Amino acid sequence: MKPFKMASREYRESDTIIEIKTAAQPVIIGEGYCTIIAGPCAVECRESYIEMAKLLQAAGAHILRGGLFKPRTSPYSFKGLGSPGIDIIREARRVTGLPVATEIMDVRDLDVLYETTDILQVGSRNMQNFSLLQEMGKLDKPVLLKRGLSATIEEWLLAAEYILNGGNDKVILCERGIRTFETYTRNTVDIGAVPLIKHLSHLPIMVDPSHATGKWYMVAPVARAAIAAGADGIMVEVHQDPDKALSDGKQSLTPENFRKTIKELEDLAQLGKKQFGGFSNGKSN
């Protein structure tokens, strides 16, 4: 078998389909669906985040994102609100009825984040934080595992293997670009990783065109390319005023640009016979 035994198609031929229960309809991530995760890079304050959550719900997003604990290269950059932001995403979840995804960096934050969020994200810098991955394996909650900055496909799948081997089969892979010699983009998006993962693994795969490019005007084209390549959805950053964002403003869409992108992706998903919206039709993991 492949080194990534439980993540491989040899172990499981059928696609993993993940269902996230909400107050309205369940949201589905996996083959046959096109699911959109959207929101600002970081939760900055209550008023702006609740406003954005309502805008995203109206525009057609299926899952909210919002960072509370941000791993930043510089210790002087905005690193999120931390624990005080938990009540804000809890309120956004209640007001919109949408599930919420946020990043976990430290196992000491696990208890409170587990109760507050629907998807726990392991970011690229923690892809090989094996102690954290092992804790994720003990959970009964979806984990979105981003590809590391310089990780190979095999290293990425072996990181997923840590979670699967711990007993948690709700793993979502996320291609977010890798570091290469190119400097005109923040990272180099590996669109080819999408069909390759589909061939090697039964796990769903999403693409983050915001971090992959670092430029807002490239987000929509790369998002379309991702869906055309077979991705099960995208994760995209949106901000009311990107120029004033406390983190990642240059790669954030405005609400208006997000609405345009959603329409383009919906049309593309229909061509690929994907159910846009991620709403359940009876299939689940």
C-alpha positions in Angstrom: 0.0 0.0 0.0 0.9 3.6 -0.3 2.8 5.1 2.8 -0.4 7.1 3.5 -2.4 3.9 4.0 -5.8 5.2 5.3 -5.8 8.3 3.1 -5.3 6.2 0.0 -7.8 4.9 -2.6 -6.3 1.4 -1.9 -7.8 1.6 1.6 -11.1 3.2 0.5 -12.3 3.4 -3.1 -15.4 5.5 -2.5 -15.1 9.2 -1.9 -15.3 10.6 1.7 -18.3 12.9 1.9 -18.5 15.1 5.0 -21.7 16.5 6.4 -21.8 19.5 8.7 -25.1 19.9 10.5 -26.7 23.3 10.8 -29.9 24.7 12.1 -31.3 24.7 8.6 -29.9 22.3 6.1 -26.7 20.3 6.4 -23.7 21.5 4.4 -21.8 18.9 2.4 -18.1 18.8 1.4 -17.0 16.2 -1.0 -17.3 14.8 -4.6 -20.4 16.0 -6.4 -20.6 19.3 -4.4 -19.1 22.8 -4.7 -18.8 24.3 -1.3 -17.7 27.9 -0.5 -15.9 28.9 2.7 -15.6 32.7 2.9 -14.9 35.5 5.3 -12.1 37.9 6.4 -8.7 36.6 7.2 -9.1 37.6 10.8 -12.0 38.6 13.1 -11.2 42.3 13.8 -14.2 43.4 15.8 -17.8 42.4 16.5 -19.6 45.0 14.3 -17.6 44.3 11.1 -17.6 40.6 11.4 -21.3 40.2 12.1 -22.0 42.6 9.1 -19.7 40.6 6.9 -21.3 37.3 8.0 -24.7 38.6 7.0 -23.4 39.8 3.6 -21.7 36.5 2.9 -24.9 34.5 3.8 -26.9 36.7 1.4 -24.3 36.3 -1.3 -24.4 32.5 -1.1 -21.5 31.4 1.1 -22.0 28.1 2.8 -19.4 28.3 5.6 -17.9 31.3 7.4 -14.2 31.6 8.0 -12.6 33.9 10.5 -9.2 33.7 12.3 -8.9 34.2 16.0 -5.4 32.9 16.5 -3.2 34.0 13.6 0.3 32.6 12.9 2.1 35.7 11.6 5.7 35.9 10.3 6.3 39.1 12.2 5.6 39.2 16.0 4.4 42.8 15.4 1.6 41.9 13.0 -2.0 41.6 14.1 -2.3 38.0 15.4 -6.1 38.0 15.9 -8.3 38.8 18.9 -7.7 35.4 20.5 -10.2 34.2 23.1 -12.2 37.5 23.2 -13.2 36.8 19.6 -14.9 33.5 20.4 -18.2 35.1 21.4 -18.1 37.0 18.1 -18.0 33.9 15.9 -20.5 32.2 18.1 -22.9 35.1 17.5 -22.2 35.1 13.7 -23.0 31.4 13.7 -26.3 32.0 15.5 -27.3 35.0 13.4 -26.7 33.4 10.0 -27.2 29.7 10.7 -24.0 29.0 8.8 -21.2 26.8 10.2 -17.9 28.4 11.1 -14.3 27.4 10.4 -11.4 28.8 12.3 -7.7 27.9 12.8 -6.3 26.2 15.8 -2.6 26.6 16.7 -2.4 25.4 20.2 -4.0 22.3 21.9 -4.6 24.5 24.9 -7.3 26.3 22.9 -9.0 23.1 21.8 -11.8 22.9 24.4 -13.2 26.3 23.7 -12.8 26.1 19.9 -14.3 22.6 19.8 -17.5 23.9 21.3 -17.6 27.1 19.2 -16.7 26.1 15.7 -17.8 23.5 13.1 -14.5 23.0 11.3 -11.0 23.2 12.8 -8.3 24.4 10.4 -4.7 23.3 10.7 -2.8 25.9 8.9 0.2 25.4 6.5 2.7 26.3 9.2 1.3 23.5 11.4 0.9 20.8 8.8 3.6 18.8 10.4 2.9 19.7 14.0 2.4 16.1 14.8 1.3 16.6 18.4 -1.5 18.9 17.1 -2.4 16.4 14.4 -2.6 13.6 16.9 -5.1 15.6 19.0 -7.1 16.3 15.9 -7.3 12.6 15.4 -9.1 12.2 18.7 -12.0 14.5 17.6 -15.4 13.8 16.0 -15.2 17.1 14.0 -14.1 18.0 10.5 -10.5 19.1 10.2 -9.4 21.3 7.3 -5.7 20.5 6.7 -3.8 23.0 4.6 -0.8 22.0 2.6 2.5 23.2 4.0 4.6 26.0 2.4 7.0 23.5 0.9 5.3 20.2 1.4 5.2 17.5 -1.2 1.9 15.7 -1.9 3.1 12.6 0.0 4.1 14.7 3.1 0.7 16.4 3.0 -1.2 13.0 2.8 1.0 11.6 5.5 0.0 14.5 7.7 -3.6 13.6 7.0 -2.7 10.1 7.9 -1.9 11.2 11.5 -5.5 12.4 11.9 -7.1 9.4 10.2 -4.9 7.0 12.2 -6.2 8.6 15.4 -9.8 7.8 14.5 -11.1 11.0 12.9 -12.1 10.3 9.3 -13.5 13.8 8.7 -10.4 15.3 7.0 -10.6 18.0 4.3 -7.4 18.8 2.3 -6.8 22.4 1.2 -4.3 23.4 -1.5 -3.1 27.0 -0.6 -0.1 27.4 -2.8 3.5 26.4 -2.2 6.7 28.4 -2.1 8.7 28.5 -5.3 11.3 30.9 -6.9 8.4 33.1 -8.2 8.0 36.4 -6.5 5.2 38.0 -8.4 2.6 36.0 -6.5 2.5 35.2 -2.8 2.7 31.5 -3.5 2.5 29.3 -6.5 -0.9 27.5 -6.7 -0.6 23.9 -7.6 -3.8 23.3 -9.6 -2.4 19.9 -10.7 -2.6 18.8 -7.0 -6.4 18.7 -7.3 -6.7 15.8 -9.9 -3.7 14.1 -8.4 -5.2 14.0 -4.9 -8.5 12.8 -6.5 -6.5 9.9 -8.0 -4.5 9.1 -4.9 -7.0 9.7 -2.1 -10.6 9.5 -1.2 -10.5 12.7 0.9 -12.2 15.9 -0.4 -9.9 18.7 -1.5 -10.6 22.4 -1.6 -8.4 25.3 -2.9 -7.6 28.6 -1.2 -7.0 31.0 -4.1 -6.5 34.0 -1.7 -3.3 32.6 0.0 -2.3 30.9 -3.2 -1.9 34.2 -5.1 -1.8 37.0 -2.6 -3.5 39.3 -5.2 -7.3 39.9 -5.1 -7.6 40.2 -8.9 -6.2 36.7 -9.3 -8.6 35.1 -6.8 -11.6 34.6 -9.2 -9.6 33.2 -12.1 -7.8 30.7 -9.9 -11.0 29.8 -8.1 -12.6 29.0 -11.5 -9.5 26.9 -12.4 -9.8 25.0 -9.2 -13.4 24.0 -9.7 -12.7 23.1 -13.4 -9.9 20.8 -12.2 -12.3 19.0 -9.9 -11.9 20.7 -6.5 -14.8 20.2 -4.0 -14.9 23.9 -3.2 -12.9 27.0 -2.4 -11.9 29.0 0.7 -11.7 32.7 -0.1 -11.0 35.9 1.9 -13.5 38.8 1.8 -13.4 42.1 3.6 -15.6 45.2 3.5 -12.6 47.5 3.0 -9.5 45.5 2.0 -7.2 48.5 2.2 -7.9 48.8 5.9 -7.8 45.1 6.7 -5.6 44.2 9.6 -4.2 41.2 7.8 -4.2 40.0 4.1 -6.0 42.9 2.6 -4.2 42.7 -0.7 -5.7 39.2 -1.3 -9.2 39.9 -0.1 -12.2 40.4 -2.3 -14.8 43.1 -1.7 -18.3 41.9 -1.1 -19.3 43.0 -4.6 -16.4 41.0 -6.2 -17.3 38.0 -4.1 -20.9 38.1 -5.4 -19.5 38.1 -9.0 -17.2 35.3 -8.2 -20.0 33.2 -6.6 -22.1 33.6 -9.8 -19.2 32.5 -12.0 -18.5 29.4 -9.8 -22.1 28.5 -9.7 -22.3 28.4 -13.5 -19.0 26.4 -13.7 -20.2 23.9 -11.0 -23.4 23.3 -13.0 -21.3 22.5 -16.1 -19.3 20.0 -14.0 -22.6 18.5 -12.6 -21.7 19.6 -9.1 -24.4 20.5 -6.7 -23.7 24.1 -5.8 -24.5 25.1 -2.2 -23.3 21.9 -0.6 -26.7 21.2 0.7 -27.5 17.6 1.5 -29.2 15.2 -0.9 -28.8 12.2 1.4 -25.1 11.5 0.8 -22.8 11.7 3.9 -19.6 10.2 5.2 
